[in-house]
Amino acid sequence: MYQEDAELLFPERVVPHLKGVRSQEWDVLVESVSKQDPDSVEGLSFSLMMMRINGCMTCHAGSHRARLGCTACAQQTIRRYKGKDREIFQKFDKAKKDIKLYLEKKNKNKKK
């Protein structure tokens, strides 16, 4: 059966549903990203981080994750994440660096 909550990549609409899943610091990050435009560096970085943690690139229509839907999958993945919040924040910072680098390269190529 088709799951209406399943998408190909981590959808930004799920971000607010991640509040309350971990610590207060996590909630601050979730609230901050929720207020941003999805195309902002923070919005893109959060989505990239979640895609990496959740394994969104390997999700497909027949997978258990797709049957759960993106919201439940993301909540479950973050809730069950074994590392400390600090590690998640480091992953967010890494994703932010990767997004900034990508955007710099893209803008540089546009100018050529």
N, C-alpha and C positions, 0 to 999 in steps of 0.2 A: 504494500500500500504506500502511496506517495505521502511523504512527510512534508507538510507545508513550512515547517520551521528549518528545513535543511537547505543549505546553499553550498555553492562550490568552495567559497572561501569564507573566512570568519566575517560575519556581518556586523557592522557597527551598531546596529539596532539592539544587539545583545548586551552591549557594554553596561547599561544601567542595571541589568538583571544580575550582574556580578557583585553588586553591593551586598555586604553582609556575609559573604562567603569565606572571608579570611579576617584579617585584623583591621583595626581602625586606620592604619597607614594604607592598607590596600583600599579601603573605602575612599580615602582621600584621593588616591590615584584614579579610581573609577569615577568619582564625582567630577574630578578635573577633566578627564578625557571626555566624559559625557557632555560637558558644556562646550567642548571644542567642535569645530566643523569637522566632519569625517575626513575631509581632504587636508586637514592641518597636519603638520609634522607629528604632533602628539597623537592624533587620531590614527594616522597611518602606522605610526610606530606601535601603538597598542594592538592594532589588528595584526601586524606582522609578528609581534611577540606571541599573541594568542595562536596564530597559525602554526608557529614553531612549537609551542608547548602542546597544543591540541593534536598536532599532526594532521591539520586540515588538508594538506596536499595529497595525503593518501586516502582520504575519505571518499567513498563512492556510494551510489544508491543502495547497494546491497549490504553495506557495512552496519555493524551495530551502532556506531556513532551517528550515522545518517538516520537510522530508525529512531534514535533518541531525539534528534533535532539539535540544532546548533545551541540553543539556549541551555538545555539540560546537559549537553555534552560539555560545554564550556564551564558551567557551574560545577559539574562533577570533577572535571579535570583540575580546576583550580582548587577545589576543596580537598582533593586527594593528593595534590602536589606535595611531595615529601620534603622538599627544600624549605628553607626559611624564606620569609617575605623578602629579605635582603637580596636573595638570589633572583627572585622574580623581578625586583627593581633593577638589578644588574642586567637582566635579559631585556627589560624595557629600554634601558640606556643603550645597550648594544643595538637594538632595533632602531632606536632614534638616530644613532650614528650611521647605520646602514641606509636609512631613509634619506638623511641629509646628504650623504655621499652620492646616492643615486640621483637626487634632485640636482645637485651641483653638476654632475656629469651630463645630465639631460639638458640643463640650461646652457652648459658650455657647448654642447653639440648643436643647439638651436642657433647659437650666435655665429656658427661657422657658415 
